């Protein structure tokens, strides 16, 4: 499921011509990588962004709020905003 979500994010990023991920994709293609390889590399890059964002979330360190759905939703919406801005 996470793999599918990362693929959807990658494909959406490639559709928009003004994103850094599109530049990354074009650069990988110029290096001789196949489209499948470039999408795999882009998904890896996106997963690193997601991991950094989730591990740097200050609500996890606040104590007493771990695992609550309201924090999960807030963290998710913040992550999505940062990915698409």
C-alpha distance (Angstrom), angle and dihedral (degrees) to the residues before:
residue distance angle dihedral
X1 . . .
X2 3.79 . .
X3 3.79 89.7 .
X4 3.80 89.8 54.8
X5 3.81 92.0 48.2
X6 3.81 91.0 51.7
X7 3.80 90.2 48.6
X8 3.81 91.6 51.7
X9 3.80 91.0 49.3
X10 3.81 90.4 48.5
X11 3.80 93.4 49.8
X12 3.80 92.2 47.6
X13 3.80 90.3 49.7
X14 3.81 90.2 51.3
X15 3.80 92.1 52.4
X16 3.80 92.0 59.5
X17 3.82 110.8 74.9
X18 3.82 96.5 -154.7
X19 3.81 100.8 58.4
X20 3.81 126.1 108.4
X21 3.80 88.1 -130.0
X22 3.80 90.3 60.8
X23 3.82 89.1 53.6
X24 3.82 88.9 48.7
X25 3.82 89.9 51.1
X26 3.81 92.8 49.0
X27 3.81 91.0 48.7
X28 3.81 92.0 51.9
X29 3.81 90.6 49.0
X30 3.81 89.3 51.3
X31 3.81 88.6 53.0
X32 3.80 88.3 60.5
X33 3.81 99.5 -101.3
X34 3.80 119.2 144.7
X35 3.80 121.0 -114.3
X36 3.80 90.1 -107.4
X37 3.81 91.1 52.8
X38 3.80 92.4 48.2
X39 3.80 92.0 51.2
X40 3.81 89.5 49.0
X41 3.81 90.1 51.5
X42 3.80 91.0 47.0
X43 3.81 91.6 50.7
X44 3.80 89.1 51.2
X45 3.79 90.2 50.4
X46 3.82 90.7 49.4
X47 3.80 92.1 47.8
X48 3.80 88.9 54.2
X49 3.81 89.7 52.6
X50 3.80 91.2 49.2
X51 3.80 92.4 47.9
X52 3.81 93.3 48.8
X53 3.78 91.2 48.7
X54 3.79 94.3 48.5
X55 3.79 94.2 45.5
X56 3.82 92.3 47.6
X57 3.82 94.5 50.2
X58 3.84 107.6 125.0
X59 3.83 93.5 -152.8
X60 3.80 89.8 71.7
X61 3.80 91.2 59.2
X62 3.81 95.4 45.8
X63 3.79 92.5 82.4
X64 3.76 127.1 -133.9
X65 3.80 95.1 44.3
X66 3.77 100.2 74.2
X67 3.77 116.7 130.7
X68 3.78 98.6 8.9
X69 3.77 116.2 139.7
X70 3.81 94.9 -131.6
X71 3.82 90.7 59.9
X72 3.78 91.2 45.5
X73 3.82 91.2 53.9
X74 3.79 93.5 47.0
X75 3.77 91.7 48.7
X76 3.81 91.4 47.4
X77 3.80 94.3 50.9
X78 3.81 91.4 47.5
X79 3.80 89.9 50.2
X80 3.80 93.0 49.6
X81 3.81 91.4 48.8
X82 3.81 90.8 52.8
X83 3.80 93.0 46.9
X84 3.78 94.3 51.9
X85 3.81 100.2 37.9
